[in-house]
C-alpha cells in the first residue's frame, strides 16, 4: 500500500470563478470545476495555446486542482478548437472516482478536552468517514481549532500531529489531527485609567469576574457596555501578553471622558408633519455617579415639542436605571388643537431574555379642542411596558424584529379625572429571501377601555393614516367623525403593512406595498392602500419615498406622496 503526505493544494472557492478566456472545460462541474477555474485564472490572459510547454503546465495545474478536492485519477485530453484568431484550448476531463476518507481521528488533549465548544466545533465542521478528501476543509478545521483556542484562552495550544494521507490506488484517505490545547488562561485584575466616573459603577459592567476563564468575546461585551453609556469619547481595552504572565491576564481599560455638552441641530421633512427643525442638547455625564441629562426640541407647523430627561443608573448601569421626564407639546392638525404637559418617572430593567421592562407613573394635563368637543384633562397614569428589538446591522438590515406592548391605567381613586385602561402594541419583522430581496411586515394595535371616548384627551385617542400607518391617506386622517364631520378620534386601532423590496443597484431598492386597517369606536370600516416606493440606504438611515393610492377614498383624494427618514420598524 502506498501512502503520501500532501501539502495543502486547495484554493477553496466560495463561488465559481470566471473561466480563463482561452481555456474551455468539458466534463466537469460543481466544486471541481470551480477549483480548476481558480487555478487556471492565475495564468496570463494571452498564451501560445499550441505550445506543448503551455499545455503541460495547464494539465499539471488541472491535476493539482483536482487533487485538492479529492480527484486523483483524472484523465485530461487537450485539443484546439475554434477559428485561428479565436482559438481556445479545450480540456476534455474525465474526473474518475473520488478519493474518500477511510478513517478520521481528531483528538483534543489538554484542558480543552472537557470544553464542550471544541467537541461542538469538530462535530459541526470536522471531516467525516466516507467524505470526499478535500484539502481546503482539512485546513479549515485546523484553522478553526486554532481560532477557537485563542478566543477561549488556550494560548499555549499546538498541533502534536496534523496529517492528511492519501492512497490513490485504493481511493482512500486518512486524517489524523492531535491538538493539545495546554492550560486555559483566566482573567486577572481589572483596572481603569482616565475615568471621571466612580470605579464601582464601571466594575458593575464587567461581564466576568477576576479568576474566571478567559473569553475574548467578554472583552468585546465590556467595550460595548462602556460605549453604550456615552460617558467616554474613546475606550481602549487591553490584556497582558500571555507569554509574559502565568495564566492570569490582567485587563487594563483606558478611557477618555466624553465632552460635557453635545449639541445637535438638524432640518428634516416628512409628508406627515412637513418641514421640521430639531435641536438636541445632551449632557452625557453630570457627576461621578454617571447621571445624565438630555433635552430635545422639534418644531414643525402642526406640532411643537420640547422634552427634557434626567437619568440616573442603578448598580447595573446599562440594564437598570431611573429616568425623570418632562415634556410640553402643542398640536394643531386636522380637527385637533391641544396643549399637553407631561411629567413621568420611569424605572427600566433589562430582563434575562433580552426584553426591556419599563414601569412608570405619568402625570398628563391637556387642554384640547377635538372637532366640536373641547375640555381639559388631568390624569395620573401608572403603566408598564415590555419591548425588545434586534437587527443584523447596517442601514437596511437583512433581518430585524421589534416588539412593543404597554398599558396605562387611570382612576379617580388616585386623583385622575377619568377611569380607563389604555393598551398599545406594535410589532414588526424584516427578513430576506436573498441578498437582493427583502420583506417587511408591521402590525400596530391599540384599545381604550372606557365608557365615552369624548372624556379622553386627543393625545390618548387613536387615529390612523400616514407614512408609518396606512399609506394612501394623509396623516391621522382616519377616525370616526362627529355630527359635523369633524374627526373624533377612536377607542380602537388596528393597522398592518406588508412590503416587498428588490435591490435595483447598490444601496437603491424598489418597493411594493399593501397597507390596511382602521381606527374605530363601534364598527371598523377597513381602509386599504397600495403603492410603489424607492428606498435608499443612506449613511444616516433608510430614506423612503412612496407613491400610494388609497382604495377607499374618492379618486381625487386617493393619490398620496409619502417621504420619511429613519428606521423602518
C-alpha positions, -999 to 999 in steps of 0.1 A, spaced: 0 0 0 13 35 -9 8 64 14 17 100 6 16 130 29 5 161 9 9 198 15 -21 220 11 -31 223 -25 -66 237 -22 -77 271 -33 -112 266 -19 -137 286 -39 -168 300 -21 -183 306 -55 -174 298 -91 -145 318 -105 -147 333 -140 -133 309 -166 -100 316 -183 -108 334 -216 -86 310 -237 -95 277 -220 -127 257 -222 -135 229 -197 -156 199 -207 -167 170 -185 -166 187 -151 -190 208 -129 -196 219 -94 -168 224 -69 -143 205 -91 -149 229 -120 -147 259 -96 -114 249 -82 -99 242 -117 -110 276 -128 -94 292 -98 -61 276 -107 -63 285 -144 -73 320 -136 -37 326 -124 -24 321 -159 -18 351 -182 -48 362 -202 -28 356 -235 -9 324 -242 5 303 -270 -22 277 -269 -3 253 -293 28 253 -272 35 219 -257 51 235 -227 20 256 -220 -3 226 -224 18 206 -200 16 235 -175 -21 237 -178 -26 199 -174 -4 200 -142 -25 228 -128 -57 210 -135 -44 178 -118 -33 198 -87 -68 215 -86 -85 181 -89 -64 165 -61 -71 194 -38 -108 184 -38 -103 146 -39 -99 136 -76 -65 118 -80 -74 97 -111 -82 124 -136 -75 120 -173 -72 151 -194 -72 154 -232 -62 188 -247 -74 200 -281 -75 232 -300 -110 244 -312 -124 274 -330 -111 296 -357 -75 306 -358 -80 341 -344 -104 329 -318 -89 296 -308 -94 280 -274 -77 252 -256 -104 226 -248 -97 203 -219 -118 172 -220 -117 158 -185 -127 125 -171 -126 130 -133 -126 94 -123 -137 82 -89 -130 105 -60 -108 95 -30 -129 92 2 -118 92 38 -113 57 52 -105 70 88 -107 103 106 -92 109 140 -94 144 156 -81 143 192 -83 172 216 -60 170 246 -51 194 274 -78 213 293 -99 218 262 -106 180 262 -135 188 285 -145 221 269 -178 214 250 -171 242 225 -143 221 209 -165 190 207 -192 211 191 -168 226 165 -154 192 155 -190 178 152 -202 207 131 -173 212 105 -150 183 111 -143 158 83 -163 125 84 -156 90 72 -166 85 36 -165 122 29 -146 131 -2 -110 142 5 -109 180 5 -76 197 14 -94 231 19 -118 217 45 -89 199 62 -71 232 65 -103 249 77 -108 226 107 -72 232 117 -76 270 114 -109 269 133 -93 249 161 -65 275 164 -90 303 163 -113 288 190 -83 282 212 -73 319 210 -108 331 217 -112 309 247 -78 315 263 -57 284 254 -27 304 245 -2 275 246 -22 254 221 -3 235 194 -7 206 170 11 175 181 1 158 148 -16 171 116 -16 146 88 -36 140 57 -25 109 39 -38 95 6 -36 61 -10 -46 70 -46 -47 34 -59 -71 23 -31 -91 56 -34 -87 60 4 -77 90 25 -67 92 62 -68 122 86 -51 123 120 -51 155 139 -39 157 175 -45 192 191 -30 199 225 -47 230 240 -25 232 270 -39 251 301 -67 276 299 -59 312 310 -80 332 334 -90 369 338 -68 387 363 -72 421 380 -92 448 361 -80 484 363 -95 516 348 -74 546 338 -86 581 329 -122 577 340 -143 605 355 -169 580 368 -166 561 401 -149 528 397 -177 508 413 -200 520 385 -175 507 359 -169 474 377 -207 468 377 -205 465 339 -179 437 339 -193 406 322 -167 385 340 -150 383 374 -113 380 381 -104 344 382 -130 332 356 -119 316 324 -108 340 297 -131 346 267 -123 373 241 -160 378 234 -164 391 270 -138 419 263 -160 429 234 -191 429 256 -172 452 281 -162 476 254 -198 477 241 -213 483 275 -189 512 282 -197 527 248 -234 525 254 -232 547 285 -220 576 263 -197 586 291 -165 583 271 -152 596 238 -126 568 235 -122 533 250 -92 510 248 -94 475 264 -61 455 266 -49 424 283 -14 412 293 7 394 268 1 357 275 38 349 271 47 372 299 23 361 327 14 329 345 -21 320 332 -38 351 347 -43 380 323 -47 414 338 -72 437 320 -65 474 316 -92 498 304 -80 532 293 -108 558 287 -111 594 278 -142 613 291 -169 624 267 -173 662 264 -197 677 289 -221 692 263 -232 677 230 -254 699 208 -270 687 176 -292 706 151 -309 694 120 -335 701 94 -360 674 83 -390 669 62 -418 643 62 -452 644 44 -468 638 78 -455 669 95 -439 689 67 -406 708 73 -391 703 108 -363 719 128 -346 698 155 -323 709 184 -309 683 208 -287 693 238 -273 664 259 -250 662 289 -237 626 288 -225 629 324 -232 653 352 -213 638 381 -190 609 390 -222 587 396 -229 588 359 -261 608 359 -270 624 326 -293 650 311 -310 650 277 -332 676 261 -347 679 226 -369 703 207 -387 696 175 -406 723 157 -430 719 127 -461 737 115 -486 713 131 -465 702 161 -440 718 185 -424 697 212 -399 702 240 -387 673 261 -362 670 290 -350 638 306 -328 632 337 -313 597 340 -296 581 369 -283 545 368 -286 518 395 -258 494 403 -260 476 369 -255 508 349 -267 498 314 -295 475 324 -311 491 354 -319 528 357 -344 555 366 -354 583 343 -374 615 351 -391 632 320 -408 664 314 -424 675 281 -446 701 265 -464 697 232 -486 719 212 -506 704 183 -528 719 156 -536 693 130 -567 684 111 -595 689 137 -572 686 167 -559 716 188 -542 707 221 -516 717 246 -500 688 266 -479 689 297 -463 655 307 -442 645 337 -432 609 342 -409 588 364 -397 556 348 -378 525 361 -361 504 334 -348 469 336 -332 446 311 -346 411 317 -326 378 311 -345 370 279 -334 404 263 -368 421 270 -368 456 284 -394 462 312 -404 497 320 -426 506 349 -438 542 350 -461 567 365 -472 597 343 -490 629 350 -507 644 320 -525 678 318 -541 686 285 -563 714 272 -579 705 239 -604 711 212 -613 680 191 -638 690 164 -668 703 183 -656 686 216 -635 707 240 -623 704 275 -593 697 297 -580 666 314 -559 660 345 -547 624 346 -523 603 367 -515 570 349 -493 542 363 -482 519 335 -459 491 324 -444 482 291 -422 454 276 -401 459 245 -374 440 225 -356 449 193 -329 433 173 -313 437 138 -285 422 119 -268 456 114 -265 482 87 -287 510 74 -312 484 60 -306 452 78 -312 418 62 -331 407 93 -347 426 122 -375 424 147 -393 448 171 -419 441 197 -436 466 220 -466 462 243 -476 486 270 -506 497 292 -515 527 313 -543 529 338 -562 559 351 -587 561 380 -603 588 402 -591 568 433 -556 584 429 -567 618 416 -574 613 379 -604 629 362 -614 597 344 -613 559 347 -599 539 318 -573 513 307 -552 520 276 -533 493 258 -509 499 229 -488 474 209 -466 475 178 -447 446 163 -426 443 131 -403 419 112 -378 423 84 -365 393 65 -347 384 33 -353 359 6 -318 366 -8 -292 394 -8 -313 414 -32 -348 407 -18 -363 419 15 -397 418 30 -413 439 59 -443 431 80 -457 456 105 -487 454 128 -500 482 150 -529 479 175 -544 497 205 -575 499 226 -590 522 253 -614 506 277 -638 533 290 -674 544 286 -672 575 264 -643 585 241 -653 622 245 -640 621 280 -605 613 268 -580 639 256 -569 637 219 -534 625 227 -548 593 241 -573 586 213 -564 567 182 -560 580 146 -547 561 115 -532 572 82 -498 585 72 -462 574 65 -460 548 92 -496 538 93 -519 533 63 -502 549 32 -525 564 6 -542 585 34 -530 618 50 -515 618 85 -541 609 112 -570 614 88 -588 582 96 -611 580 127 -648 582 134 -664 617 129 -688 637 149 -722 650 137 -705 679 117 -680 656 100 -650 665 123 -626 638 132 -634 625 167 -607 600 175 -611 563 182 -612 538 210 -596 511 189 -568 509 163 -555 481 141 -533 485 110 -510 462 91 -484 467 64 -469 442 40 -439 453 18 -416 437 -7 -383 453 -17 -359 444 -45 -324 458 -49 -321 478 -81 -284 488 -77 -260 491 -48 -279 509 -19 -310 516 -40 -341 495 -37 -376 494 -53 -406 486 -31 -442 475 -35 -466 475 -5 -501 469 7 -515 486 39 -548 481 56 -566 489 89 -588 513 107 -594 534 138 -630 530 151 -654 530 181 -682 506 173 -676 491 139 -644 490 119 -645 503 83 -614 489 67 -592 513 47 -567 499 22 -537 515 4 -513 502 -22 -483 517 -39 -447 517 -51 -417 532 -35 -380 539 -36 -356 531 -7 -320 545 -3 -298 530 24 -282 564 33 -254 568 59 -279 583 83 -306 556 78 -330 545 52 -348 572 32 -382 562 19 -403 578 -9 -437 562 -16 -464 569 -41 -496 554 -26 -531 550 -37 -559 550 -11 -585 524 -23 -613 536 0 -615 574 -6 -627 595 -35 -604 593 -65 -595 630 -63 -580 624 -28 -566 589 -34 -530 597 -46 -506 605 -18 -468 611 -17 -451 599 14 -415 608 24 -397 597 55 -363 592 70 -354 567 98 -359 531 110 -383 510 91 -398 493 122 
